[in-house]
Amino acid sequence: MKLRQFGFIAALLAATSAAGSGVHPQWPARPVGAAQVVSLEGLRNAEFGDTEADLTRRGVLRADEAACGPALVGHGAVSPIFVDDRLVLLWLDDPMSTPEGISAGTPVGEVRAAYPGAVDLPAPPGSHRFDGLLARDGDRAYLFLHDGVTVREIIAGYADWARRLFEEGYGPC
């Protein structure tokens, strides 16, 4: 992800959070079989650490004028985030899930049960951002953004970049 995208990301998240403020629906959890799984290695054809050039050469990455950045072919529900030409994070939308079946709409209690070592990351007061749970495994992690009841967004990838994204502001671009 380019540094200029962090500002856009923060603005987009604030708008998303404000639009979803108030009473949140109890989203039904999607069965694991209906979701595409993203591991802490990445996707089957796009792994963390791959370069933009390599992914483009293999036909996995394309420039998408309708999106806010490059897109992964065949994965419309995933936004890749690059730093210094390397894939460092994947922003996951529905119907993507973790191997443990956690996806957008999963109750926070289920995330805590699946990832008992997850660290609470409270949103800065007055920021209109979601709280987070960072489930780290070595240098990789899942960042679950939630409204206190359900998971709203998931970011997977390098733990340090996920933590930085949370601390500096975030969004799907």
Secondary structure, DSSP 8 states (H G I E B T S, - for coil): --THHHHHHHHHHHHHHHHT-SS--------GGGSEE-BTTEETTEETT-BHHHHHHTTSEEE-TTSSSEEETT-TTEEEEEETTEEEEEEE-TTEE-TT--BTT-BHHHHHHH-TT-EEE---TTS---EEEEEEETTEEEEEEE-SSBEEEEEEEEHHHHHHHHHH-----
